[in-house]
C-alpha cells in the first residue's frame, strides 16, 4: 500500500521530525510515502507568505523578532488572532488580529 501525505501531515512532520508521522513513515517504508504537487504548492505558498511578511516589516523599519515573526506568519496562515502581551510588536503587522487577554478591554 502507498500513502500520499496531505499538507497538515507534512507540516506536522516538519514541526516534529521525530514524532508520530516520522515513526509511521519508518514503519511503512519511505518508498511507500509521497506527496502531491498540490501539497508542495501549498507549503511553498506558506513559506512565501512568511518571506513576504519579513520583507514588508523590514521596509517599514526594524523587523520584529524572528520567533514573533514566525508566530505571526503561522497565525496569519491559519486566519487566527494572536493573543499576546506584546501588542506593540505584533500590531506592526498589517492584517494580523492581535488581542491582549492580560489587559482589560
C-alpha positions as a Markdown table, in Angstrom:
| # | Residue | x | y | z |
|---|---|---|---|---|
| 1 | Unk | 0.0 | 0.0 | 0.0 |
| 2 | Unk | 1.2 | 3.5 | -0.8 |
| 3 | Unk | 0.4 | 6.7 | 1.0 |
| 4 | Unk | 0.0 | 10.3 | -0.1 |
| 5 | Unk | 0.6 | 12.9 | 2.6 |
| 6 | Unk | -1.5 | 16.0 | 2.9 |
| 7 | Unk | -0.2 | 19.4 | 3.9 |
| 8 | Unk | -1.1 | 19.2 | 7.5 |
| 9 | Unk | 0.7 | 15.9 | 7.8 |
| 10 | Unk | 3.9 | 17.2 | 6.1 |
| 11 | Unk | 3.7 | 20.3 | 8.3 |
| 12 | Unk | 3.5 | 18.1 | 11.4 |
| 13 | Unk | 6.5 | 16.2 | 10.2 |
| 14 | Unk | 8.4 | 19.4 | 9.8 |
| 15 | Unk | 7.5 | 20.6 | 13.3 |
| 16 | Unk | 8.1 | 17.1 | 14.9 |
| 17 | Unk | 10.8 | 15.4 | 12.8 |
| 18 | Unk | 11.0 | 12.5 | 15.4 |
| 19 | Unk | 7.3 | 12.4 | 16.1 |
| 20 | Unk | 4.3 | 10.2 | 15.3 |
| 21 | Unk | 4.4 | 10.8 | 11.5 |
| 22 | Unk | 8.1 | 10.0 | 11.2 |
| 23 | Unk | 7.5 | 6.8 | 13.2 |
| 24 | Unk | 4.7 | 5.8 | 10.8 |
| 25 | Unk | 6.8 | 6.6 | 7.7 |
| 26 | Unk | 9.6 | 4.4 | 9.1 |
| 27 | Unk | 7.1 | 1.6 | 9.8 |
| 28 | Unk | 5.6 | 1.6 | 6.2 |
| 29 | Unk | 8.9 | 2.5 | 4.5 |
| 30 | Unk | 9.9 | 5.7 | 2.8 |
| 31 | Unk | 9.4 | 4.3 | -0.6 |
| 32 | Unk | 5.7 | 3.9 | 0.1 |
| 33 | Unk | 5.2 | 7.5 | 1.0 |
| 34 | Unk | 4.8 | 10.5 | -1.3 |
| 35 | Unk | 3.0 | 13.8 | -1.5 |
| 36 | Unk | 1.4 | 15.7 | -4.4 |
| 37 | Unk | 2.4 | 18.8 | -6.3 |
| 38 | Unk | -0.7 | 20.4 | -4.8 |
| 39 | Unk | 0.7 | 19.9 | -1.3 |
| 40 | Unk | 4.1 | 21.1 | -2.4 |
| 41 | Unk | 2.5 | 24.3 | -3.8 |
| 42 | Unk | 0.6 | 24.8 | -0.5 |
| 43 | Unk | 3.7 | 24.5 | 1.5 |
| 44 | Unk | 5.6 | 26.9 | -0.8 |
| 45 | Unk | 2.8 | 29.4 | -0.6 |
| 46 | Unk | 3.1 | 29.3 | 3.2 |
| 47 | Unk | 6.8 | 29.8 | 3.0 |
| 48 | Unk | 6.3 | 32.7 | 0.5 |
| 49 | Unk | 3.8 | 34.4 | 2.8 |
| 50 | Unk | 6.5 | 34.2 | 5.6 |
| 51 | Unk | 9.1 | 35.8 | 3.3 |
| 52 | Unk | 6.7 | 38.5 | 2.2 |
| 53 | Unk | 5.8 | 39.3 | 5.8 |
| 54 | Unk | 9.5 | 39.7 | 6.7 |
| 55 | Unk | 10.2 | 41.8 | 3.6 |
| 56 | Unk | 7.3 | 44.1 | 4.4 |
| 57 | Unk | 8.4 | 44.6 | 8.0 |
| 58 | Unk | 12.0 | 45.3 | 7.0 |
| 59 | Unk | 10.8 | 48.0 | 4.6 |
| 60 | Unk | 8.9 | 49.7 | 7.5 |
| 61 | Unk | 11.9 | 49.7 | 9.9 |
| 62 | Unk | 13.5 | 47.1 | 12.1 |
| 63 | Unk | 11.8 | 43.8 | 11.8 |
| 64 | Unk | 10.2 | 42.1 | 14.8 |
| 65 | Unk | 12.0 | 39.2 | 16.4 |
| 66 | Unk | 12.4 | 36.0 | 14.4 |
| 67 | Unk | 10.2 | 33.9 | 16.6 |
| 68 | Unk | 7.5 | 36.5 | 16.8 |
| 69 | Unk | 7.5 | 36.8 | 13.0 |
| 70 | Unk | 7.1 | 33.0 | 12.7 |
| 71 | Unk | 4.2 | 33.1 | 15.2 |
| 72 | Unk | 2.6 | 35.9 | 13.3 |
| 73 | Unk | 3.0 | 34.1 | 10.0 |
| 74 | Unk | 1.5 | 31.0 | 11.4 |
| 75 | Unk | -1.5 | 32.9 | 12.8 |
| 76 | Unk | -2.0 | 34.7 | 9.5 |
| 77 | Unk | -1.8 | 31.4 | 7.5 |
| 78 | Unk | -4.5 | 29.9 | 9.7 |
| 79 | Unk | -6.6 | 33.1 | 9.9 |
| 80 | Unk | -6.1 | 33.2 | 13.7 |
| 81 | Unk | -5.7 | 36.1 | 16.1 |
| 82 | Unk | -2.6 | 36.3 | 18.1 |
| 83 | Unk | -3.2 | 36.6 | 21.9 |
| 84 | Unk | -0.1 | 38.3 | 23.4 |
| 85 | Unk | 1.1 | 40.8 | 26.0 |
| 86 | Unk | 3.5 | 42.1 | 23.3 |
| 87 | Unk | 0.9 | 44.2 | 21.4 |
| 88 | Unk | 3.4 | 46.8 | 20.2 |
| 89 | Unk | 5.5 | 44.3 | 18.3 |
| 90 | Unk | 2.6 | 42.3 | 16.8 |
| 91 | Unk | 0.5 | 45.4 | 16.0 |
| 92 | Unk | 3.1 | 46.4 | 13.4 |
| 93 | Unk | 1.8 | 43.6 | 11.2 |
| 94 | Unk | -0.9 | 44.6 | 8.8 |
| 95 | Unk | -3.9 | 42.3 | 8.7 |
| 96 | Unk | -2.9 | 40.4 | 11.8 |
| 97 | Unk | -5.5 | 40.2 | 14.5 |
| 98 | Unk | -4.0 | 40.9 | 18.0 |
| 99 | Unk | -5.6 | 40.7 | 21.4 |
| 100 | Unk | -4.2 | 41.0 | 24.9 |
| 101 | Unk | -6.1 | 39.0 | 27.4 |
| 102 | Unk | -4.0 | 40.3 | 30.3 |
| 103 | Unk | -5.3 | 43.8 | 30.0 |
| 104 | Unk | -8.8 | 45.0 | 30.5 |
| 105 | Unk | -10.7 | 45.9 | 27.3 |
